């Protein structure tokens, strides 16, 4: 009898324990379900205003509305960011279009570009001293710029239009911020950099004749940024692509509708004041999904990508030609 009573007691205890356990799990799912279902995605960025919508998404919780948590990871130089992406230290990277093409060719990374973020008009520029009046005058000159970055591509394009290559100039490699400082200090007569450093140089040296020699506006579509992840990431996270696009679109629209607040957030993320942003943004065009689709269907994106690939093949920075269709997933 004692064994029977004990067995019954144990059975009752187990039922009660199971009930408590189920109740606890149910409360957890109900109370913390959103938190558990929110996937954290590490996004590699640089202190560049083109990343603005993702900073806004973080700040305003727009990312979590779409079931993901964006965690931006900032890098000072392209090379550091590219290495982090290649070694899976981050999930997603906001890369220059030419960087993506080159990484595919040289490192054989299997990746997809899903968002066409922005396109530079005069937010990237070659700055030159007073006596350098044309690109032809660059022959034999020392030019400061960041190797492998958008600055190098812009310089290559400008030189190629005059039948020249990087071999015709004396290259001085340094990060884009330092390139701007080098022309201010007079160490070089020519430097390639991007906003906000362009304005900094002109504010200090325009009276001495330093001027814009060539900008992204002279070669539309050459300088642009895209959101990229490895193909395996999208295979393992099939909903991530559409969620990232939805976050980008909503955050970009929030910025457009709330310019002052958005500028404060973006200024903080890029390390500049909100007052400096308008002049930078005037040289930059952002794209939402609808605008991106138009750029793809018109063939503009493909044409720009082909030109980028040609430039890098000619310069030797790309080891082989690639099938560009394998990269872009923007339909």
C-alpha positions in Angstrom: 0.0 0.0 0.0 2.8 2.4 0.9 4.4 1.8 -2.5 1.0 2.4 -4.2 0.5 5.7 -2.3 4.0 6.7 -3.0 3.5 6.0 -6.7 0.3 8.0 -6.8 2.0 10.8 -4.9 4.9 10.8 -7.3 2.6 10.8 -10.3 0.7 13.8 -8.9 4.0 15.6 -8.2 5.2 15.1 -11.7 1.9 16.3 -13.2 2.1 19.5 -11.0 5.7 20.0 -11.9 4.9 19.6 -15.6 2.1 22.0 -15.3 4.3 24.6 -13.7 6.9 24.1 -16.3 4.4 24.5 -19.1 3.0 27.6 -17.5 6.4 29.1 -17.1 7.3 28.5 -20.7 4.0 29.9 -21.9 4.6 33.1 -19.8 8.1 33.4 -21.3 6.8 33.0 -24.8 4.0 35.5 -24.2 6.1 38.0 -22.3 9.5 37.7 -24.1 8.4 36.2 -27.4 9.2 39.3 -29.4 12.7 39.4 -27.9 13.4 35.7 -28.6 12.1 36.0 -32.2 14.3 39.1 -32.9 17.4 38.1 -34.8 20.5 40.3 -34.2 22.3 41.1 -37.5 25.7 42.7 -37.2 26.2 45.3 -40.0 29.6 46.6 -40.8 29.7 50.3 -41.5 32.1 53.2 -41.7 31.6 56.8 -40.4 29.9 57.7 -43.7 26.5 59.4 -44.0 25.4 56.8 -46.5 24.8 54.5 -43.6 22.3 56.9 -42.1 19.1 54.9 -42.5 20.6 52.0 -40.5 21.6 54.3 -37.6 18.1 55.7 -37.6 16.7 52.2 -37.6 18.8 51.4 -34.5 17.9 54.6 -32.7 14.1 54.6 -33.5 13.5 50.8 -33.1 12.5 50.5 -36.8 14.6 47.3 -37.1 12.8 45.5 -34.3 9.4 46.4 -35.9 10.5 44.1 -38.7 11.7 41.2 -36.5 15.5 42.0 -36.5 17.9 43.9 -34.4 20.6 45.7 -36.3 23.9 46.1 -34.5 26.1 48.4 -36.5 29.9 47.8 -36.2 32.0 50.7 -37.3 35.4 50.6 -39.0 37.7 53.5 -39.9 39.2 52.0 -43.1 37.8 49.9 -45.9 40.4 47.2 -45.5 39.5 46.5 -41.9 35.8 46.3 -42.7 36.4 44.1 -45.7 38.5 41.7 -43.6 35.8 41.5 -40.9 33.2 40.7 -43.5 35.4 38.1 -45.3 36.1 36.3 -41.9 32.5 36.3 -40.8 33.0 38.7 -37.9 29.9 40.5 -39.2 26.8 39.2 -41.0 26.2 42.0 -43.4 28.4 44.8 -44.8 27.6 48.2 -46.4 30.3 48.1 -49.1 31.2 50.2 -52.1 30.0 48.6 -55.3 33.5 48.3 -56.7 34.7 46.7 -53.4 32.1 44.0 -53.7 33.1 43.2 -57.3 36.8 43.1 -56.4 36.2 40.8 -53.4 34.2 38.4 -55.5 37.0 38.3 -58.1 40.0 38.2 -55.8 38.7 36.2 -52.8 36.0 34.2 -54.6 33.4 35.1 -52.0 29.9 33.8 -52.7 27.8 36.9 -51.8 24.7 38.8 -52.8 24.0 42.5 -52.9 20.4 43.2 -52.0 20.1 47.0 -51.4 21.4 49.8 -53.6 22.0 52.3 -50.8 23.3 55.5 -52.4 25.2 57.0 -55.3 27.7 59.8 -55.0 27.6 62.9 -57.2 30.0 65.3 -55.7 30.4 63.7 -52.3 33.6 62.2 -53.6 36.2 64.4 -55.3 39.7 65.0 -56.5 41.0 68.2 -54.9 43.8 70.1 -56.5 46.0 73.1 -55.9 45.6 76.3 -58.0 48.2 75.4 -60.6 46.6 72.1 -61.4 43.9 73.1 -63.8 42.9 69.8 -65.5 43.3 66.1 -65.1 46.0 66.1 -67.7 48.1 68.3 -65.2 48.1 65.3 -62.8 50.8 63.6 -64.8 53.9 63.1 -62.5 52.1 64.6 -59.5 52.0 63.2 -56.0 48.4 62.2 -55.2 47.2 61.2 -51.7 44.3 58.8 -51.5 43.1 55.6 -49.8 44.2 52.5 -51.7 41.4 50.2 -52.7 38.7 52.6 -51.7 36.3 54.7 -53.7 38.9 57.4 -53.9 41.2 55.1 -56.0 38.4 54.2 -58.3 37.5 57.9 -58.9 41.1 58.7 -59.7 41.4 55.8 -62.0 38.3 56.9 -63.9 39.5 60.5 -64.2 42.9 59.4 -65.5 41.5 56.8 -67.9 39.4 59.5 -69.6 42.7 61.3 -70.4 44.5 58.1 -71.5 46.4 57.8 -68.3 46.7 55.2 -65.5 48.0 55.2 -61.9 51.4 54.6 -63.3 51.4 58.1 -64.6 51.2 59.6 -61.1 53.0 59.2 -57.8 50.7 57.5 -55.4 50.7 58.3 -51.7 48.5 55.9 -49.8 46.7 57.0 -46.7 43.1 56.9 -45.2 40.7 59.4 -46.8 40.6 61.8 -43.8 44.4 62.0 -43.8 44.4 62.5 -47.5 42.4 65.7 -47.0 44.7 66.9 -44.3 47.7 66.3 -46.5 46.6 68.8 -49.0 45.8 71.3 -46.2 49.3 70.9 -44.9 50.8 71.3 -48.3 52.4 67.8 -48.3 50.7 67.1 -51.7 49.1 69.3 -54.3 46.4 66.7 -55.1 44.2 64.5 -52.9 41.2 62.3 -53.3 38.7 62.2 -50.5 35.0 62.3 -49.7 32.5 64.3 -47.7 32.8 65.8 -45.0 36.5 66.1 -45.6 36.0 67.8 -49.0 34.3 70.7 -47.3 37.0 70.9 -44.6 39.7 71.2 -47.3 37.8 73.9 -49.3 36.9 75.9 -46.1 40.6 76.1 -45.3 42.2 76.3 -48.7 39.7 77.6 -51.2 41.1 81.2 -50.9 44.5 79.8 -51.9 43.0 78.3 -55.0 42.4 74.7 -54.0 39.5 73.5 -56.0 37.4 70.5 -57.2 39.2 69.0 -60.1 36.9 66.0 -60.7 33.9 64.6 -58.8 31.5 61.6 -58.9 29.2 63.9 -60.8 31.6 63.7 -63.8 31.0 59.9 -63.9 27.5 59.1 -62.8 27.0 55.7 -61.1 30.7 55.1 -60.6 30.7 55.7 -56.8 27.9 53.9 -55.0 27.3 51.7 -51.9 25.4 48.5 -51.5 24.3 46.2 -48.7 25.9 42.8 -49.1 25.9 39.4 -47.2 27.3 36.0 -48.0 24.9 33.8 -49.9 25.0 31.2 -47.0 23.7 33.9 -44.6 20.6 34.3 -46.8 20.2 30.6 -47.1 20.4 30.1 -43.4 18.2 33.2 -42.8 15.7 33.2 -45.7 13.6 36.1 -44.3 16.6 38.4 -43.6 16.7 39.9 -47.1 13.2 41.2 -47.1 13.4 42.3 -43.5 16.6 44.3 -44.2 15.0 45.9 -47.2 11.9 46.8 -45.2 14.0 48.3 -42.5 16.0 50.3 -45.0 12.9 51.7 -46.7 11.1 52.7 -43.6 14.2 54.3 -42.0 15.0 56.2 -45.1 11.4 57.5 -45.3 11.6 58.4 -41.6 14.6 60.5 -42.4 13.0 62.2 -45.3 9.9 63.0 -43.2 11.9 64.0 -40.1 14.9 65.7 -41.5 16.1 67.6 -38.5 15.8 64.6 -36.1 17.3 62.3 -38.7 20.2 64.6 -39.3 21.0 64.6 -35.6 21.1 60.8 -35.5 23.2 60.5 -38.7 25.5 63.3 -37.7 26.3 61.4 -34.5 26.9 58.2 -36.3 29.2 59.7 -38.9 31.1 61.9 -36.4 30.0 65.3 -37.8 27.5 68.0 -36.7 24.0 68.0 -38.1 24.7 71.5 -39.5 27.3 70.0 -41.8 25.0 67.4 -43.3 23.0 69.4 -45.8 26.0 70.3 -47.9 27.1 66.6 -47.9 23.6 65.2 -48.7 23.3 67.6 -51.6 26.0 65.5 -53.3 24.5 62.2 -52.5 21.3 60.4 -53.8 19.7 57.7 -51.6 17.5 54.9 -53.1 14.5 53.1 -51.6 13.4 49.7 -53.1 11.1 51.2 -55.7 13.8 53.6 -56.9 16.3 50.8 -56.8 14.1 48.6 -59.0 13.9 51.4 -61.6 17.7 51.7 -61.7 18.0 47.9 -62.2 15.3 47.7 -64.9 16.8 50.7 -66.8 20.1 48.9 -67.1 21.9 51.8 -65.4 23.2 49.7 -62.5 24.5 47.0 -64.9 26.2 49.6 -67.1 28.0 51.2 -64.1 29.1 47.8 -62.7 30.6 46.9 -66.1 32.5 50.1 -66.2 33.8 49.6 -62.7 34.9 46.1 -63.6 36.7 47.3 -66.7 38.6 49.9 -64.7 39.8 47.4 -62.1 40.8 44.9 -64.7 42.9 47.5 -66.5 44.6 48.6 -63.3 45.3 45.0 -62.2 43.4 45.4 -58.9 41.1 42.6 -60.1 42.6 39.2 -60.8 39.9 38.0 -63.2 36.6 39.0 -64.8 33.4 37.8 -63.0 29.8 37.2 -63.9 28.2 40.3 -62.4 24.8 38.7 -62.4 26.0 36.4 -59.7 26.4 39.3 -57.3 23.3 41.5 -57.7 20.0 40.3 -56.2 18.0 43.5 -56.5 14.9 42.6 -58.6 
